């Protein structure tokens, strides 16, 4: 294998190429083979599954401390300020990580960035589990946040660049898989809390948060262990750098396509392939990308603000508004996430090739606005009927999030830009989204304390903003050949 080919990592395990040779003459041929391939994609699916494993880690680590922050505060005798620092350190890390990760994903490749950020998860999870004080815990959570921020741009790039353009399981559907994966991780963290809550002796309940945070190292170690056998560089990214030989080998191993590089092939990088850098962030705000960036940003920020206020506030809402015990709070939160948010995410994957991301996101925001309006009008439940209505509104909100903006915020962020800009596009989107999350998590307790259930009027502004942006900018990324834009001037 030549130095040029080895620069694009090829999995050790893969399918044996069959059929007549398919000759690659230029980088755009590789994108077309991926977009239109009807070949078996077993190894490509494994790559996508591993990328989703990174998304699982992101969600698990972000939500793992939701039920343990009070125990941390008690064990380390934290002031309210330090409690906030420990709780928010991961989101600040994610803000930095998203900006850096987007740049690196386009600059040095998807494979290298993905493999590097797995080590962040292992080291940070173990450091959290054995943290002797709040300083180490906050620092480890910040490092964990770096891993979370770095991971999503590269994970979305893998999902977009290892899936076909149209039909069932298209790029939009593949990217939408991030959403049920995210909710599954949140649900597993709830289940783990429930299991440990049941089996740990009362004298060792202080171990609960340490075990939950430390468990995050397990899936990261599994991914590291299997990376060389199944994980490959994105063939589209490799081709865009002029590495047609590496791209051909990846197509052979991941798709079983008998791809060969033609003798007269054009090995020049794609339009932006030779100058991936920080300046590409500026390209997101120019020309046709400006409108797409504005829409993707509003969807991400609005979705994040509303979801974090409601979903991560579920334990607070259920335990205080509905006056339930810790055990009931955990069970109801788990049920709502599984039955509605997770199910909504599966619906997004199934139906986005048919209806498109724009329509599903619009309907999802309508559901959320109705739900928040209902919660605001219901107020604090004082009887079974009102409590049932409040739960139904929470369910409606999570269902709308699952099949609407929750799933497709990433669709708009990932498929609004071609391969050369995808990393920085998702990184920019995630940086602003994480900032919104931080503000939301900080403001929700304050607004809830001062406004009580009237806080839902404020939260309702988020889906309303998303609806307005969608009506003003009617951009549909599903089924559109976005990667062709890299070759438009060649």
Buried (B, 14 or more C-beta within 10 A) or exposed (E): EEEBBEBBBBBEEBBEBEEEEBBBEBBBBBBBBBBEBEBBBBBBBBBBEBBBBBBBBBBBBBBBBBBBBEBBBEBBEBEEEBBBBBBBBBBBBBBBBBBBBBBBBBBBBBBBBBBBBBEBBBBBBBBBBEBEEBEEBBBBBBBBBBBBBBBBBBBBBBBBBBBBBBEEBBBBBBBBBBBBBBBBBBBBBBEBBBEBBEEBEEEEEEBBBBBBBBBBBEBBEEBBEBBEEBBBBBBBBBBBBBBBBBBBBBBBBBBBBBBBBEEEBBBEBBBBBEEBEEEBBEBBEEEEBEBBBBBBBBBBBBBBBBBBBBBBBBBBBBBBBBEBEEEEBBBBBBBBBBEBBBBBBBBBBBBBBEBBBBBBBBBBBBBBBBBBBBBBEBBEBEEEEBBEBBBBBBBBBBBBBBBBBBBBBBBBBBBBBBBBBBBBBBBBBBBBBBBBBBBBBBBBBEBBEEEEBEBBBBBBBBBBBBBEBBEEBEBBBBBBBBBBBBBEEE
